Amino acid sequence: MLKRNSINVLFLVSILLVIRLTMFPESSLGIGEGKGGINLVPFYTMRDLLFHHSFGDFILNNIGNIVLFLPLGFFLPIRFRQIDNLPKSFLVGMLLSTSIEIVQLFMPNRWTDIDDVLLNTLGTGVGYSLFKALNKIEIYMKEG
């Protein structure tokens, strides 16, 4: 019972962190500053950050978007047994990220960006893969 409650709390915290960092301005991270907009061209923002901004901005945006959704992917198969493969985890990450981007369309100073959906979806998949790898290691250690 305690383990299940802990998983539920960690899953909820991961969702709340995603909402906090995607919906509310955070000047220390450069989130929500300046005029918002829309990017529907895949990889445009990634290229723009790489070639026209600092490498730090590139890392913060790209790695940040991946890391932000990594806990979601990690806790999905623990919290929801029916999410038992990588495509399902990708789908959940993509749906959550797309929902966030749609909401951001109506928020001032926020960007709606297809690159965020791609990176967030990737982060969910990395988190899921990390869970599966650690699970296999645990099973191997118990058998060996």
FILODREN-431661 format. One record per atom (N, C-alpha, C): atom name; x, y, z; residue number from 0; residue in one letter. Coordinates in steps of 0.2 Angstrom, whole numbers. Last residue first. Layout:
% residues N
+-------+-------+-------+-------+-----+--------+
| atome |     X |     Y |     Z | num | residu |
+-------+-------+-------+-------+-----+--------+
|    CA |     X |     Y |     Z | NUM |      A |
...
+-------+-------+-------+-------+-----+--------+
This chain:
% residues 144
+-------+-------+-------+-------+-----+--------+
| atome |     X |     Y |     Z | num | residu |
+-------+-------+-------+-------+-----+--------+
|     N |   101 |   -70 |   -54 | 143 |      G |
|    CA |   109 |   -72 |   -53 | 143 |      G |
|     C |   111 |   -72 |   -47 | 143 |      G |
|     N |    89 |   -66 |   -51 | 142 |      E |
|    CA |    90 |   -73 |   -54 | 142 |      E |
|     C |    97 |   -75 |   -53 | 142 |      E |
|     N |    90 |   -53 |   -47 | 141 |      K |
|    CA |    87 |   -58 |   -43 | 141 |      K |
|     C |    88 |   -65 |   -45 | 141 |      K |
|     N |    97 |   -47 |   -58 | 140 |      M |
|    CA |   100 |   -47 |   -51 | 140 |      M |
|     C |    97 |   -52 |   -47 | 140 |      M |
|     N |    87 |   -48 |   -68 | 139 |      Y |
|    CA |    93 |   -51 |   -69 | 139 |      Y |
|     C |    97 |   -52 |   -62 | 139 |      Y |
|     N |    78 |   -39 |   -62 | 138 |      I |
|    CA |    76 |   -46 |   -63 | 138 |      I |
|     C |    82 |   -50 |   -64 | 138 |      I |
|     N |    85 |   -27 |   -63 | 137 |      E |
|    CA |    83 |   -30 |   -56 | 137 |      E |
|     C |    81 |   -37 |   -57 | 137 |      E |
|     N |    87 |   -26 |   -76 | 136 |      I |
|    CA |    93 |   -27 |   -72 | 136 |      I |
|     C |    91 |   -29 |   -65 | 136 |      I |
|     N |    74 |   -24 |   -80 | 135 |      K |
|    CA |    77 |   -30 |   -83 | 135 |      K |
|     C |    84 |   -31 |   -78 | 135 |      K |
|     N |    71 |   -11 |   -74 | 134 |      N |
|    CA |    67 |   -17 |   -72 | 134 |      N |
|     C |    71 |   -24 |   -74 | 134 |      N |
|     N |    80 |    -3 |   -81 | 133 |      L |
|    CA |    81 |    -4 |   -74 | 133 |      L |
|     C |    77 |   -10 |   -71 | 133 |      L |
|     N |    74 |    -4 |   -94 | 132 |      A |
|    CA |    81 |    -6 |   -93 | 132 |      A |
|     C |    82 |    -8 |   -85 | 132 |      A |
|     N |    61 |     2 |   -91 | 131 |      K |
|    CA |    62 |    -5 |   -94 | 131 |      K |
|     C |    69 |    -8 |   -92 | 131 |      K |
|     N |    65 |    15 |   -87 | 130 |      F |
|    CA |    61 |    10 |   -83 | 130 |      F |
|     C |    62 |     3 |   -85 | 130 |      F |
|     N |    71 |    19 |   -99 | 129 |      L |
|    CA |    75 |    19 |   -93 | 129 |      L |
|     C |    72 |    14 |   -88 | 129 |      L |
|     N |    60 |    19 |  -108 | 128 |      S |
|    CA |    65 |    14 |  -109 | 128 |      S |
|     C |    70 |    14 |  -103 | 128 |      S |
|     N |    52 |    29 |  -102 | 127 |      Y |
|    CA |    50 |    22 |  -102 | 127 |      Y |
|     C |    55 |    17 |  -103 | 127 |      Y |
|     N |    61 |    40 |  -104 | 126 |      G |
|    CA |    59 |    38 |   -97 | 126 |      G |
|     C |    57 |    31 |   -97 | 126 |      G |
|     N |    61 |    40 |  -118 | 125 |      V |
|    CA |    68 |    39 |  -114 | 125 |      V |
|     C |    66 |    37 |  -107 | 125 |      V |
|     N |    48 |    43 |  -120 | 124 |      G |
|    CA |    51 |    37 |  -123 | 124 |      G |
|     C |    57 |    35 |  -119 | 124 |      G |
|     N |    47 |    56 |  -115 | 123 |      T |
|    CA |    43 |    51 |  -112 | 123 |      T |
|     C |    46 |    44 |  -114 | 123 |      T |
|     N |    57 |    63 |  -123 | 122 |      G |
|    CA |    58 |    62 |  -116 | 122 |      G |
|     C |    54 |    57 |  -113 | 122 |      G |
|     N |    49 |    62 |  -135 | 121 |      L |
|    CA |    56 |    58 |  -135 | 121 |      L |
|     C |    57 |    57 |  -127 | 121 |      L |
|     N |    39 |    71 |  -132 | 120 |      T |
|    CA |    38 |    64 |  -134 | 120 |      T |
|     C |    44 |    60 |  -133 | 120 |      T |
|     N |    47 |    82 |  -131 | 119 |      N |
|    CA |    43 |    80 |  -125 | 119 |      N |
|     C |    41 |    72 |  -126 | 119 |      N |
|     N |    51 |    84 |  -144 | 118 |      L |
|    CA |    56 |    83 |  -138 | 118 |      L |
|     C |    53 |    80 |  -132 | 118 |      L |
|     N |    39 |    86 |  -151 | 117 |      L |
|    CA |    44 |    81 |  -153 | 117 |      L |
|     C |    48 |    79 |  -147 | 117 |      L |
|     N |    33 |    97 |  -144 | 116 |      V |
|    CA |    30 |    90 |  -144 | 116 |      V |
|     C |    35 |    85 |  -146 | 116 |      V |
|     N |    43 |   106 |  -147 | 115 |      D |
|    CA |    42 |   105 |  -140 | 115 |      D |
|     C |    38 |    98 |  -140 | 115 |      D |
|     N |    41 |   107 |  -161 | 114 |      D |
|    CA |    48 |   105 |  -158 | 114 |      D |
|     C |    47 |   103 |  -151 | 114 |      D |
|     N |    30 |   114 |  -162 | 113 |      I |
|    CA |    30 |   107 |  -164 | 113 |      I |
|     C |    36 |   104 |  -161 | 113 |      I |
|     N |    24 |   126 |  -150 | 112 |      D |
|    CA |    30 |   124 |  -155 | 112 |      D |
|     C |    30 |   116 |  -156 | 112 |      D |
|     N |    19 |   141 |  -145 | 111 |      T |
|    CA |    16 |   134 |  -146 | 111 |      T |
|     C |    21 |   131 |  -152 | 111 |      T |
|     N |    25 |   151 |  -132 | 110 |      W |
|    CA |    26 |   148 |  -138 | 110 |      W |
|     C |    22 |   142 |  -139 | 110 |      W |
|     N |    18 |   165 |  -123 | 109 |      R |
|    CA |    19 |   158 |  -123 | 109 |      R |
|     C |    20 |   156 |  -130 | 109 |      R |
|     N |    13 |   177 |  -120 | 108 |      N |
|    CA |    20 |   176 |  -119 | 108 |      N |
|     C |    22 |   169 |  -120 | 108 |      N |
|     N |    -4 |   172 |  -115 | 107 |      P |
|    CA |     1 |   177 |  -118 | 107 |      P |
|     C |     8 |   175 |  -116 | 107 |      P |
|     N |   -12 |   158 |  -122 | 106 |      M |
|    CA |    -9 |   161 |  -116 | 106 |      M |
|     C |    -4 |   166 |  -119 | 106 |      M |
|     N |   -17 |   150 |  -132 | 105 |      F |
|    CA |   -22 |   155 |  -129 | 105 |      F |
|     C |   -19 |   159 |  -123 | 105 |      F |
|     N |    -8 |   141 |  -134 | 104 |      L |
|    CA |   -10 |   145 |  -140 | 104 |      L |
|     C |   -14 |   151 |  -137 | 104 |      L |
|     N |    -7 |   133 |  -123 | 103 |      Q |
|    CA |    -2 |   139 |  -124 | 103 |      Q |
|     C |    -4 |   143 |  -130 | 103 |      Q |
|     N |   -16 |   123 |  -126 | 102 |      V |
|    CA |   -18 |   128 |  -121 | 102 |      V |
|     C |   -13 |   134 |  -122 | 102 |      V |
|     N |    -8 |   116 |  -136 | 101 |      I |
|    CA |   -14 |   119 |  -138 | 101 |      I |
|     C |   -16 |   124 |  -133 | 101 |      I |
|     N |     3 |   112 |  -128 | 100 |      E |
|    CA |     4 |   116 |  -133 | 100 |      E |
|     C |    -2 |   120 |  -136 | 100 |      E |
|     N |    -4 |   102 |  -120 |  99 |      I |
|    CA |    -1 |   108 |  -117 |  99 |      I |
|     C |     0 |   114 |  -122 |  99 |      I |
|     N |    -8 |    93 |  -130 |  98 |      S |
|    CA |   -13 |    97 |  -126 |  98 |      S |
|     C |   -10 |   103 |  -123 |  98 |      S |
|     N |     5 |    89 |  -134 |  97 |      T |
|    CA |     0 |    92 |  -138 |  97 |      T |
|     C |    -5 |    96 |  -135 |  97 |      T |
|     N |     9 |    82 |  -122 |  96 |      S |
|    CA |    12 |    88 |  -124 |  96 |      S |
|     C |     8 |    92 |  -129 |  96 |      S |
|     N |    -1 |    72 |  -121 |  95 |      L |
|    CA |     0 |    77 |  -116 |  95 |      L |
|     C |     3 |    83 |  -118 |  95 |      L |
|     N |     2 |    65 |  -133 |  94 |      L |
|    CA |    -5 |    68 |  -132 |  94 |      L |
|     C |    -5 |    73 |  -126 |  94 |      L |
|     N |    15 |    61 |  -132 |  93 |      M |
|    CA |    13 |    66 |  -137 |  93 |      M |
|     C |     6 |    69 |  -136 |  93 |      M |
|     N |    14 |    53 |  -120 |  92 |      G |
|    CA |    18 |    59 |  -120 |  92 |      G |
|     C |    16 |    64 |  -126 |  92 |      G |
|     N |     6 |    43 |  -126 |  91 |      V |
|    CA |     4 |    47 |  -120 |  91 |      V |
|     C |     8 |    53 |  -120 |  91 |      V |
|     N |    14 |    38 |  -137 |  90 |      L |
|    CA |     7 |    41 |  -138 |  90 |      L |
|     C |     5 |    45 |  -132 |  90 |      L |
|     N |    25 |    33 |  -130 |  89 |      F |
|    CA |    26 |    39 |  -135 |  89 |      F |
|     C |    19 |    42 |  -136 |  89 |      F |
|     N |    19 |    23 |  -124 |  88 |      S |
|    CA |    22 |    28 |  -119 |  88 |      S |
|     C |    23 |    34 |  -124 |  88 |      S |
|     N |    15 |    15 |  -135 |  87 |      K |
|    CA |    10 |    17 |  -130 |  87 |      K |
|     C |    13 |    23 |  -126 |  87 |      K |
|     N |    28 |    11 |  -140 |  86 |      P |
|    CA |    23 |    16 |  -144 |  86 |      P |
|     C |    18 |    19 |  -139 |  86 |      P |
|     N |    34 |     4 |  -129 |  85 |      L |
|    CA |    36 |    10 |  -131 |  85 |      L |
|     C |    31 |    14 |  -135 |  85 |      L |
|     N |    22 |    -5 |  -118 |  84 |      N |
|    CA |    26 |    -4 |  -123 |  84 |      N |
|     C |    28 |     3 |  -125 |  84 |      N |
|     N |    12 |    -4 |  -109 |  83 |      D |
|    CA |    17 |   -10 |  -108 |  83 |      D |
|     C |    21 |   -10 |  -114 |  83 |      D |
|     N |     0 |     2 |  -101 |  82 |      I |
|    CA |     6 |     5 |  -105 |  82 |      I |
|     C |    12 |     1 |  -104 |  82 |      I |
|     N |    -7 |    -5 |   -92 |  81 |      Q |
|    CA |    -9 |    -6 |   -99 |  81 |      Q |
|     C |    -4 |    -2 |  -103 |  81 |      Q |
|     N |    -3 |    -1 |   -79 |  80 |      R |
|    CA |     0 |    -8 |   -82 |  80 |      R |
|     C |    -2 |    -9 |   -89 |  80 |      R |
|     N |     1 |    13 |   -73 |  79 |      F |
|    CA |    -4 |    11 |   -78 |  79 |      F |
|     C |    -1 |     4 |   -81 |  79 |      F |
|     N |    12 |    15 |   -65 |  78 |      R |
|    CA |     6 |    18 |   -63 |  78 |      R |
|     C |     0 |    15 |   -67 |  78 |      R |
|     N |    23 |    10 |   -72 |  77 |      I |
|    CA |    22 |     8 |   -65 |  77 |      I |
|     C |    15 |     9 |   -63 |  77 |      I |
|     N |    22 |    16 |   -84 |  76 |      P |
|    CA |    21 |     9 |   -84 |  76 |      P |
|     C |    20 |     6 |   -77 |  76 |      P |
|     N |    24 |    30 |   -80 |  75 |      L |
|    CA |    18 |    27 |   -84 |  75 |      L |
|     C |    17 |    20 |   -83 |  75 |      L |
|     N |    37 |    33 |   -75 |  74 |      F |
|    CA |    31 |    31 |   -70 |  74 |      F |
|     C |    25 |    29 |   -74 |  74 |      F |
|     N |    44 |    37 |   -86 |  73 |      F |
|    CA |    47 |    32 |   -81 |  73 |      F |
|     C |    41 |    29 |   -77 |  73 |      F |
|     N |    37 |    47 |   -93 |  72 |      G |
|    CA |    38 |    40 |   -96 |  72 |      G |
|     C |    41 |    35 |   -91 |  72 |      G |
|     N |    38 |    56 |   -82 |  71 |      L |
|    CA |    32 |    54 |   -85 |  71 |      L |
|     C |    32 |    47 |   -88 |  71 |      L |
|     N |    52 |    59 |   -82 |  70 |      P |
|    CA |    49 |    56 |   -76 |  70 |      P |
|     C |    42 |    53 |   -78 |  70 |      P |
|     N |    54 |    65 |   -95 |  69 |      L |
|    CA |    57 |    59 |   -93 |  69 |      L |
|     C |    53 |    55 |   -87 |  69 |      L |
|     N |    50 |    78 |   -97 |  68 |      F |
|    CA |    45 |    72 |   -98 |  68 |      F |
|     C |    48 |    65 |   -97 |  68 |      F |
|     N |    61 |    85 |   -95 |  67 |      L |
|    CA |    55 |    87 |   -91 |  67 |      L |
|     C |    50 |    81 |   -92 |  67 |      L |
|     N |    71 |    81 |  -103 |  66 |      V |
|    CA |    71 |    79 |   -96 |  66 |      V |
|     C |    65 |    80 |   -93 |  66 |      V |
|     N |    66 |    87 |  -115 |  65 |      I |
|    CA |    67 |    79 |  -115 |  65 |      I |
|     C |    67 |    77 |  -107 |  65 |      I |
|     N |    67 |   100 |  -112 |  64 |      N |
|    CA |    61 |    97 |  -114 |  64 |      N |
|     C |    61 |    90 |  -114 |  64 |      N |
|     N |    81 |   101 |  -109 |  63 |      G |
|    CA |    76 |   103 |  -104 |  63 |      G |
|     C |    69 |   100 |  -106 |  63 |      G |
|     N |    87 |    99 |  -121 |  62 |      I |
|    CA |    88 |    94 |  -116 |  62 |      I |
|     C |    83 |    95 |  -111 |  62 |      I |
|     N |    82 |   111 |  -128 |  61 |      N |
|    CA |    81 |   104 |  -130 |  61 |      N |
|     C |    82 |    99 |  -125 |  61 |      N |
|     N |    84 |   122 |  -119 |  60 |      N |
|    CA |    77 |   121 |  -122 |  60 |      N |
|     C |    77 |   114 |  -124 |  60 |      N |
|     N |    97 |   121 |  -115 |  59 |      L |
|    CA |    92 |   122 |  -110 |  59 |      L |
|     C |    85 |   120 |  -113 |  59 |      L |
|     N |   104 |   119 |  -127 |  58 |      I |
|    CA |   104 |   114 |  -122 |  58 |      I |
|     C |    98 |   115 |  -117 |  58 |      I |
|     N |   102 |   132 |  -133 |  57 |      F |
|    CA |   100 |   126 |  -136 |  57 |      F |
|     C |   100 |   120 |  -131 |  57 |      F |
|     N |   107 |   141 |  -123 |  56 |      D |
|    CA |   100 |   141 |  -124 |  56 |      D |
|     C |    98 |   135 |  -128 |  56 |      D |
|     N |   121 |   137 |  -124 |  55 |      G |
|    CA |   117 |   136 |  -117 |  55 |      G |
|     C |   109 |   136 |  -119 |  55 |      G |
|     N |   124 |   141 |  -136 |  54 |      F |
|    CA |   124 |   134 |  -135 |  54 |      F |
|     C |   120 |   132 |  -129 |  54 |      F |
|     N |   114 |   155 |  -141 |  53 |      S |
|    CA |   120 |   152 |  -137 |  53 |      S |
|     C |   119 |   145 |  -137 |  53 |      S |
|     N |   108 |   156 |  -158 |  52 |      H |
|    CA |   108 |   158 |  -151 |  52 |      H |
|     C |   114 |   155 |  -147 |  52 |      H |
|     N |   108 |   152 |  -171 |  51 |      H |
|    CA |   108 |   159 |  -170 |  51 |      H |
|     C |   107 |   161 |  -162 |  51 |      H |
|     N |   110 |   138 |  -171 |  50 |      F |
|    CA |   114 |   142 |  -176 |  50 |      F |
|     C |   114 |   149 |  -174 |  50 |      F |
|     N |   102 |   132 |  -161 |  49 |      L |
|    CA |   109 |   129 |  -162 |  49 |      L |
|     C |   113 |   134 |  -166 |  49 |      L |
|     N |    90 |   138 |  -163 |  48 |      L |
|    CA |    93 |   139 |  -156 |  48 |      L |
|     C |   101 |   137 |  -157 |  48 |      L |
|     N |    86 |   134 |  -176 |  47 |      D |
|    CA |    87 |   141 |  -174 |  47 |      D |
|     C |    91 |   142 |  -168 |  47 |      D |
|     N |    85 |   120 |  -174 |  46 |      R |
|    CA |    90 |   123 |  -179 |  46 |      R |
|     C |    92 |   131 |  -177 |  46 |      R |
|     N |    74 |   120 |  -165 |  45 |      M |
|    CA |    80 |   117 |  -164 |  45 |      M |
|     C |    86 |   120 |  -168 |  45 |      M |
|     N |    64 |   127 |  -173 |  44 |      T |
|    CA |    67 |   130 |  -167 |  44 |      T |
|     C |    73 |   127 |  -165 |  44 |      T |
|     N |    63 |   117 |  -184 |  43 |      Y |
|    CA |    65 |   124 |  -185 |  43 |      Y |
|     C |    68 |   128 |  -178 |  43 |      Y |
|     N |    58 |   104 |  -182 |  42 |      F |
|    CA |    65 |   106 |  -181 |  42 |      F |
|     C |    68 |   113 |  -182 |  42 |      F |
|     N |    43 |   107 |  -191 |  41 |      P |
|    CA |    47 |   103 |  -187 |  41 |      P |
|     C |    55 |   104 |  -187 |  41 |      P |
|     N |    34 |   121 |  -190 |  40 |      V |
|    CA |    39 |   118 |  -194 |  40 |      V |
|     C |    43 |   114 |  -190 |  40 |      V |
|     N |    25 |   128 |  -182 |  39 |      L |
|    CA |    23 |   122 |  -185 |  39 |      L |
|     C |    28 |   118 |  -189 |  39 |      L |
|     N |    26 |   139 |  -169 |  38 |      N |
|    CA |    30 |   136 |  -174 |  38 |      N |
|     C |    27 |   129 |  -176 |  38 |      N |
|     N |    19 |   155 |  -163 |  37 |      I |
|    CA |    18 |   148 |  -166 |  37 |      I |
|     C |    23 |   145 |  -170 |  37 |      I |
|     N |    22 |   165 |  -149 |  36 |      G |
|    CA |    21 |   164 |  -156 |  36 |      G |
|     C |    19 |   156 |  -157 |  36 |      G |
|     N |    26 |   179 |  -137 |  35 |      G |
|    CA |    25 |   172 |  -139 |  35 |      G |
|     C |    24 |   171 |  -147 |  35 |      G |
|     N |    38 |   191 |  -132 |  34 |      K |
|    CA |    32 |   189 |  -136 |  34 |      K |
|     C |    31 |   182 |  -138 |  34 |      K |
|     N |    45 |   189 |  -116 |  33 |      G |
|    CA |    45 |   191 |  -123 |  33 |      G |
|     C |    38 |   189 |  -126 |  33 |      G |
|     N |    45 |   174 |  -106 |  32 |      E |
|    CA |    48 |   181 |  -107 |  32 |      E |
|     C |    47 |   183 |  -115 |  32 |      E |
|     N |    43 |   161 |  -104 |  31 |      G |
|    CA |    37 |   165 |  -104 |  31 |      G |
|     C |    39 |   173 |  -104 |  31 |      G |
|     N |    58 |   156 |   -98 |  30 |      I |
|    CA |    52 |   154 |  -100 |  30 |      I |
|     C |    46 |   159 |   -99 |  30 |      I |
|     N |    71 |   158 |   -93 |  29 |      G |
|    CA |    69 |   162 |   -99 |  29 |      G |
|     C |    62 |   159 |  -102 |  29 |      G |
|     N |    73 |   154 |   -81 |  28 |      L |
|    CA |    74 |   149 |   -86 |  28 |      L |
|     C |    73 |   152 |   -93 |  28 |      L |
|     N |    70 |   164 |   -73 |  27 |      S |
|    CA |    76 |   162 |   -72 |  27 |      S |
|     C |    78 |   157 |   -77 |  27 |      S |
|     N |    56 |   166 |   -76 |  26 |      S |
|    CA |    61 |   171 |   -79 |  26 |      S |
|     C |    68 |   168 |   -78 |  26 |      S |
|     N |    44 |   158 |   -80 |  25 |      E |
|    CA |    49 |   156 |   -76 |  25 |      E |
|     C |    55 |   160 |   -79 |  25 |      E |
|     N |    26 |   157 |   -82 |  24 |      P |
|    CA |    32 |   160 |   -83 |  24 |      P |
|     C |    38 |   158 |   -78 |  24 |      P |
|     N |    17 |   142 |   -83 |  23 |      F |
|    CA |    18 |   148 |   -79 |  23 |      F |
|     C |    25 |   150 |   -81 |  23 |      F |
|     N |    16 |   130 |   -91 |  22 |      M |
|    CA |    11 |   135 |   -91 |  22 |      M |
|     C |    12 |   141 |   -87 |  22 |      M |
|     N |    27 |   122 |   -90 |  21 |      T |
|    CA |    25 |   124 |   -96 |  21 |      T |
|     C |    20 |   129 |   -96 |  21 |      T |
|     N |    31 |   121 |   -76 |  20 |      L |
|    CA |    36 |   123 |   -81 |  20 |      L |
|     C |    33 |   125 |   -88 |  20 |      L |
|     N |    19 |   116 |   -71 |  19 |      R |
|    CA |    22 |   122 |   -68 |  19 |      R |
|     C |    27 |   125 |   -73 |  19 |      R |
|     N |    16 |   104 |   -78 |  18 |      I |
|    CA |    12 |   109 |   -79 |  18 |      I |
|     C |    15 |   116 |   -76 |  18 |      I |
|     N |    28 |    96 |   -74 |  17 |      V |
|    CA |    27 |    98 |   -81 |  17 |      V |
|     C |    22 |   104 |   -82 |  17 |      V |
|     N |    25 |    96 |   -61 |  16 |      L |
|    CA |    31 |    99 |   -63 |  16 |      L |
|     C |    30 |   101 |   -70 |  16 |      L |
|     N |    13 |    88 |   -61 |  15 |      L |
|    CA |    13 |    95 |   -58 |  15 |      L |
|     C |    19 |    99 |   -60 |  15 |      L |
|     N |    18 |    76 |   -65 |  14 |      I |
|    CA |    13 |    79 |   -70 |  14 |      I |
|     C |    13 |    87 |   -67 |  14 |      I |
|     N |    27 |    73 |   -55 |  13 |      S |
|    CA |    30 |    73 |   -61 |  13 |      S |
|     C |    25 |    77 |   -66 |  13 |      S |
|     N |    18 |    72 |   -44 |  12 |      V |
|    CA |    23 |    77 |   -44 |  12 |      V |
|     C |    26 |    78 |   -51 |  12 |      V |
|     N |    11 |    60 |   -49 |  11 |      L |
|    CA |     7 |    67 |   -48 |  11 |      L |
|     C |    12 |    72 |   -48 |  11 |      L |
|     N |    21 |    51 |   -47 |  10 |      F |
|    CA |    18 |    52 |   -54 |  10 |      F |
|     C |    14 |    59 |   -54 |  10 |      F |
|     N |    23 |    52 |   -33 |   9 |      L |
|    CA |    29 |    53 |   -38 |   9 |      L |
|     C |    26 |    55 |   -45 |   9 |      L |
|     N |    11 |    47 |   -29 |   8 |      V |
|    CA |    13 |    54 |   -27 |   8 |      V |
|     C |    19 |    56 |   -32 |   8 |      V |
|     N |    10 |    34 |   -34 |   7 |      N |
|    CA |     5 |    39 |   -36 |   7 |      N |
|     C |     7 |    46 |   -34 |   7 |      N |
|     N |    21 |    29 |   -27 |   6 |      I |
|    CA |    21 |    29 |   -34 |   6 |      I |
|     C |    16 |    34 |   -37 |   6 |      I |
|     N |    16 |    29 |   -14 |   5 |      S |
|    CA |    22 |    33 |   -16 |   5 |      S |
|     C |    23 |    34 |   -23 |   5 |      S |
|     N |     5 |    21 |   -15 |   4 |      N |
|    CA |     4 |    28 |   -13 |   4 |      N |
|     C |    10 |    32 |   -15 |   4 |      N |
|     N |    12 |     9 |   -17 |   3 |      R |
|    CA |     8 |    11 |   -22 |   3 |      R |
|     C |     6 |    19 |   -21 |   3 |      R |
|     N |    20 |     8 |    -5 |   2 |      K |
|    CA |    23 |     8 |   -12 |   2 |      K |
|     C |    19 |    11 |   -17 |   2 |      K |
|     N |    10 |     6 |     4 |   1 |      L |
|    CA |    14 |    12 |     5 |   1 |      L |
|     C |    18 |    13 |    -2 |   1 |      L |
|     N |     4 |    -6 |     0 |   0 |      M |
|    CA |     0 |     0 |     0 |   0 |      M |
|     C |     4 |     6 |     0 |   0 |      M |
+-------+-------+-------+-------+-----+--------+
